Amino acid sequence: MQVLSIYTRRIYDINGEKKAQWYKAGILKETDGGRKFIRLFHQPHVDFFVVDNNENSEVSERESQAEES
């Protein structure tokens, strides 16, 4: 399983100089079986499944049962 971090940033201005503050927003997991899903920290206990654009808009029951670590 591969786990990747998802970050967002807030850009702000201090004395005419742009600064960025980075926040860890969640994770993206790819299972050994190739399934992918994300977990955003602002919505705990909710997984968002990642599918190719050319797949059907409905996720099959098999894909909706993501493996968790």
DSSP file (Angstrom, degrees, kcal/mol; ACC not computed):
  #  RESIDUE AA STRUCTURE BP1 BP2  ACC     N-H-->O    O-->H-N    N-H-->O    O-->H-N    TCO  KAPPA ALPHA  PHI   PSI    X-CA   Y-CA   Z-CA
    1    1 A M              0   0    0      0, 0.0     2,-0.4     0, 0.0    30,-0.2   0.000 360.0 360.0 360.0 137.0    0.0    0.0    0.0
    2    2 A Q  E     -A   30   0A   0     28,-2.7    28,-2.7     2,-0.0     2,-0.5  -0.927 360.0-163.1-110.0 134.3    1.2    3.5   -0.9
    3    3 A V  E     -A   29   0A   0     -2,-0.4     2,-0.4    26,-0.2    26,-0.2  -0.976   7.0-173.8-120.8 123.5    0.2    6.5    1.2
    4    4 A L  E     -A   28   0A   0     24,-3.3    24,-3.0    -2,-0.5     2,-0.3  -0.888  21.6-123.8-115.1 145.9    0.6   10.0   -0.1
    5    5 A S  E     -A   27   0A   0     -2,-0.4     2,-0.5    22,-0.2    22,-0.3  -0.641  15.0-147.9 -88.2 145.9    0.0   13.3    1.8
    6    6 A I  E     -A   26   0A   0     20,-2.8    19,-2.5    -2,-0.3    20,-1.6  -0.965  20.7-174.5-113.1 126.9   -2.5   15.9    0.5
    7    7 A Y  E     -A   24   0A   0     -2,-0.5     2,-0.3    17,-0.3    17,-0.2  -0.862  12.9-169.8-121.0 154.6   -1.6   19.5    1.3
    8    8 A T  E     -A   23   0A   0     15,-2.4    15,-2.8    -2,-0.3     2,-0.3  -0.885  14.4-147.1-130.2 165.8   -3.3   22.9    0.9
    9    9 A R  E     -A   22   0A   0     -2,-0.3     2,-0.5    13,-0.2    13,-0.2  -0.958  11.3-146.4-137.2 156.0   -1.8   26.3    1.4
   10   10 A R  E     -A   21   0A   0     11,-2.4    11,-2.4    -2,-0.3     2,-0.5  -0.988  19.4-153.9-119.0 120.7   -2.9   29.8    2.5
   11   11 A I  E     +A   20   0A   0     -2,-0.5     2,-0.3     9,-0.2     9,-0.2  -0.816  22.3 168.2 -96.6 131.6   -1.0   32.6    0.7
   12   12 A Y  E     -A   19   0A   0      7,-2.5     7,-3.3    -2,-0.5     2,-0.5  -0.894  30.0-120.0-139.4 168.4   -0.8   35.8    2.6
   13   13 A D  E     -A   18   0A   0     -2,-0.3     2,-0.5     5,-0.2     5,-0.2  -0.942  20.6-178.1-117.6 126.2    1.1   39.1    2.3
   14   14 A I  E >  S-A   17   0A   0      3,-2.8     3,-2.0    -2,-0.5    -2,-0.0  -0.967  78.3 -25.5-125.0 114.8    3.5   40.5    5.0
   15   15 A N  T 3  S-     0   0    0     -2,-0.5    -1,-0.1     1,-0.3     3,-0.1   0.870 126.6 -49.3  52.1  42.4    5.1   43.9    4.2
   16   16 A G  T 3  S+     0   0    0      1,-0.2     2,-0.5     0, 0.0    -1,-0.3   0.413 116.3 114.3  80.6  -1.6    4.6   43.4    0.5
   17   17 A E  E <   -A   14   0A   0     -3,-2.0    -3,-2.8     0, 0.0     2,-0.3  -0.894  64.4-131.3-105.8 127.6    6.2   39.9    0.5
   18   18 A K  E     -A   13   0A   0     -2,-0.5     2,-0.3    -5,-0.2    -5,-0.2  -0.590  28.4-177.9 -78.4 133.9    4.0   36.9   -0.3
   19   19 A K  E     -A   12   0A   0     -7,-3.3    -7,-2.5    -2,-0.3     2,-0.4  -0.883  13.8-147.3-125.6 158.3    4.3   34.0    2.1
   20   20 A A  E     -A   11   0A   0     -2,-0.3     2,-0.5    -9,-0.2    -9,-0.2  -0.994   2.7-161.2-129.4 136.0    2.6   30.6    2.1
   21   21 A Q  E     -A   10   0A   0    -11,-2.4   -11,-2.4    -2,-0.4     2,-0.3  -0.978  17.9-147.8-114.5 125.7    1.5   28.5    5.1
   22   22 A W  E     -A    9   0A   0     -2,-0.5     2,-0.4   -13,-0.2   -13,-0.2  -0.735  12.3-169.9 -99.9 140.7    1.0   24.8    4.3
   23   23 A Y  E     -A    8   0A   0    -15,-2.8   -15,-2.4    -2,-0.3     2,-0.7  -0.989  26.9-123.5-128.4 135.2   -1.5   22.6    6.0
   24   24 A K  E     +A    7   0A   0     -2,-0.4   -17,-0.3   -17,-0.2     3,-0.1  -0.713  31.4 178.7 -77.9 116.2   -1.8   18.8    5.7
   25   25 A A  E     -     0   0A   0    -19,-2.5    16,-2.9    -2,-0.7    17,-0.5   0.653  51.1 -59.8 -96.1 -19.4   -5.4   18.3    4.5
   26   26 A G  E     -AB   6  40A   0    -20,-1.6   -20,-2.8    14,-0.3     2,-0.3  -0.985  52.7 -82.9 169.3-161.9   -5.5   14.5    4.2
   27   27 A I  E     -AB   5  39A   0     12,-2.1    12,-2.5    -2,-0.3     2,-0.5  -0.956  16.0-145.5-137.6 155.5   -4.0   11.4    2.6
   28   28 A L  E     -AB   4  38A   0    -24,-3.0   -24,-3.3    -2,-0.3     2,-0.4  -0.995  20.7-163.1-119.1 127.3   -4.4    9.5   -0.6
   29   29 A K  E     -AB   3  37A   0      8,-3.2     8,-2.1    -2,-0.5     2,-0.5  -0.916  10.3-168.2-113.0 137.5   -4.0    5.7   -0.3
   30   30 A E  E     -AB   2  36A   0    -28,-2.7   -28,-2.7    -2,-0.4     6,-0.2  -0.982  20.1-144.1-121.3 118.4   -3.4    3.3   -3.2
   31   31 A T    >   -     0   0    0      4,-2.9     3,-2.0    -2,-0.5    37,-0.0  -0.251  27.4-106.4 -76.1 165.7   -3.9   -0.3   -2.2
   32   32 A D  T 3  S+     0   0    0      1,-0.3    -1,-0.1     2,-0.1    -2,-0.0   0.766 122.1  60.0 -61.8 -24.9   -1.8   -3.2   -3.5
   33   33 A G  T 3  S-     0   0    0      2,-0.1    -1,-0.3     1,-0.0    -2,-0.0   0.443 122.5-105.8 -82.8  -0.7   -4.8   -4.2   -5.6
   34   34 A G  S <  S+     0   0    0     -3,-2.0     2,-0.2     1,-0.3    -2,-0.1   0.409  73.7 138.8  94.5  -2.4   -4.8   -0.8   -7.4
   35   35 A R        -     0   0    0     -5,-0.0    -4,-2.9    16,-0.0     2,-0.4  -0.532  34.9-159.0 -77.3 144.8   -7.7    0.8   -5.6
   36   36 A K  E     +BC  30  50A   0     14,-0.6    14,-2.2    -6,-0.2     2,-0.3  -0.956  17.8 160.1-126.3 142.9   -7.3    4.5   -4.6
   37   37 A F  E     -BC  29  49A   0     -8,-2.1    -8,-3.2    -2,-0.4     2,-0.3  -0.985  23.1-140.0-154.8 158.1   -9.1    6.6   -2.1
   38   38 A I  E     -BC  28  48A   0     10,-3.3    10,-3.0    -2,-0.3     2,-0.4  -0.877   2.8-157.4-118.7 152.1   -8.6    9.9   -0.2
   39   39 A R  E     -BC  27  47A   0    -12,-2.5   -12,-2.1    -2,-0.3     2,-0.5  -0.984  10.4-156.9-127.8 119.2   -9.3   10.8    3.4
   40   40 A L  E >   -B   26   0A   0      6,-0.5     3,-1.7    -2,-0.4   -14,-0.3  -0.829  13.9-140.5 -97.3 132.0   -9.7   14.5    4.1
   41   41 A F  T 3  S+     0   0    0    -16,-2.9   -15,-0.1    -2,-0.5    -1,-0.1   0.755  99.0  62.8 -67.3 -24.5   -9.1   15.5    7.7
   42   42 A H  T 3  S+     0   0    0    -17,-0.5    -1,-0.3     1,-0.3   -16,-0.1   0.580 108.6  44.9 -77.5  -5.8  -11.9   18.1    7.8
   43   43 A Q  S X  S-     0   0    0     -3,-1.7     3,-1.1     3,-0.1    -3,-0.3  -0.646  88.3-162.1-131.1  75.6  -14.3   15.2    7.2
   44   44 A P  T 3   +     0   0    0      0, 0.0     3,-0.1     0, 0.0    -3,-0.1  -0.210  69.7  17.7 -64.2 149.7  -13.2   12.4    9.5
   45   45 A H  T 3  S+     0   0    0      1,-0.2     2,-0.4     0, 0.0    -4,-0.1   0.675  99.0 112.1  65.6  21.0  -14.3    8.8    9.0
   46   46 A V    <   -     0   0    0     -3,-1.1    -6,-0.5    -6,-0.3     2,-0.4  -0.991  49.5-162.8-123.9 124.2  -15.3    9.6    5.3
   47   47 A D  E     -C   39   0A   0     -2,-0.4     2,-0.5    -8,-0.1    -8,-0.2  -0.886   5.9-153.0-105.8 137.2  -13.3    8.1    2.4
   48   48 A F  E     -C   38   0A   0    -10,-3.0   -10,-3.3    -2,-0.4     2,-0.3  -0.948  17.3-137.8-108.9 123.1  -13.6    9.5   -1.1
   49   49 A F  E     -C   37   0A   0     -2,-0.5     2,-0.5   -12,-0.3   -12,-0.3  -0.625   8.8-143.8 -87.4 139.0  -12.9    6.9   -3.8
   50   50 A V  E     +C   36   0A   0    -14,-2.2   -14,-0.6    -2,-0.3     2,-0.3  -0.894  26.4 168.3-106.1 122.3  -10.7    7.9   -6.8
   51   51 A V        -     0   0    0     -2,-0.5     8,-0.0   -16,-0.1   -16,-0.0  -0.908  40.6 -90.1-130.4 158.7  -11.7    6.4  -10.2
   52   52 A D    >   -     0   0    0     -2,-0.3     3,-1.5     1,-0.1    -1,-0.0  -0.342  34.9-121.4 -64.2 148.0  -10.6    7.1  -13.8
   53   53 A N  T 3  S+     0   0    0      1,-0.3    -1,-0.1    -2,-0.0    -2,-0.0   0.807 110.5  57.1 -60.6 -31.6  -12.7    9.7  -15.6
   54   54 A N  T 3  S+     0   0    0      2,-0.0    -1,-0.3     3,-0.0     2,-0.1   0.500  88.6  95.7 -84.0  -1.9  -13.6    7.2  -18.3
   55   55 A E  S <  S-     0   0    0     -3,-1.5     4,-0.1     1,-0.2    -4,-0.1  -0.408  92.4 -79.9 -80.0 164.1  -15.2    4.7  -15.9
   56   56 A N        -     0   0    0      1,-0.1    -1,-0.2     2,-0.1     4,-0.1  -0.230  38.4-119.3 -57.7 152.8  -18.9    4.7  -15.1
   57   57 A S  S    S+     0   0    0     -3,-0.1     2,-0.4     2,-0.1    -1,-0.1   0.725  96.3  77.1 -70.2 -20.4  -20.1    7.3  -12.7
   58   58 A E  S    S-     0   0    0      1,-0.0     2,-0.4     0, 0.0    -2,-0.1  -0.770  79.8-137.1 -92.3 134.5  -21.3    4.6  -10.3
   59   59 A V        -     0   0    0     -2,-0.4    -2,-0.1     1,-0.1     5,-0.0  -0.763  25.3-119.1 -89.9 132.3  -18.6    2.8   -8.3
   60   60 A S     >  -     0   0    0     -2,-0.4     4,-1.7     1,-0.1     3,-0.2  -0.230  21.0-111.7 -68.6 160.2  -19.2   -0.9   -8.1
   61   61 A E  H  > S+     0   0    0      1,-0.2     4,-0.5     2,-0.2    -1,-0.1   0.866 118.3  56.8 -59.3 -37.3  -19.7   -2.6   -4.7
   62   62 A R  H >4 S+     0   0    0      1,-0.2     3,-0.8     2,-0.2    -1,-0.2   0.913 109.4  44.6 -62.0 -43.2  -16.3   -4.3   -5.1
   63   63 A E  H 34 S+     0   0    0      1,-0.2    -1,-0.2    -3,-0.2    -2,-0.2   0.776 104.2  63.7 -72.9 -26.8  -14.5   -1.0   -5.4
   64   64 A S  H 3< S+     0   0    0     -4,-1.7     2,-1.0     1,-0.2    -1,-0.2   0.603  86.9  75.2 -76.7  -8.5  -16.5    0.6   -2.6
   65   65 A Q  S << S-     0   0    0     -3,-0.8    -1,-0.2    -4,-0.5     2,-0.1  -0.590  74.6-175.5-100.9  71.5  -15.0   -1.8   -0.1
   66   66 A A        -     0   0    0     -2,-1.0     2,-0.4     1,-0.1    -2,-0.1  -0.345  28.0-114.1 -70.0 144.9  -11.5   -0.3    0.1
   67   67 A E        -     0   0    0     -2,-0.1     2,-0.4     2,-0.0    -1,-0.1  -0.636  32.5-157.8 -77.5 132.6   -8.8   -1.9    2.2
   68   68 A E              0   0    0     -2,-0.4    -1,-0.0     1,-0.1     0, 0.0  -0.857 360.0 360.0-111.9 149.9   -7.8    0.1    5.2
   69   69 A S              0   0    0     -2,-0.4    -1,-0.1     0, 0.0    -2,-0.0   0.430 360.0 360.0 -98.9 360.0   -4.6   -0.1    7.0
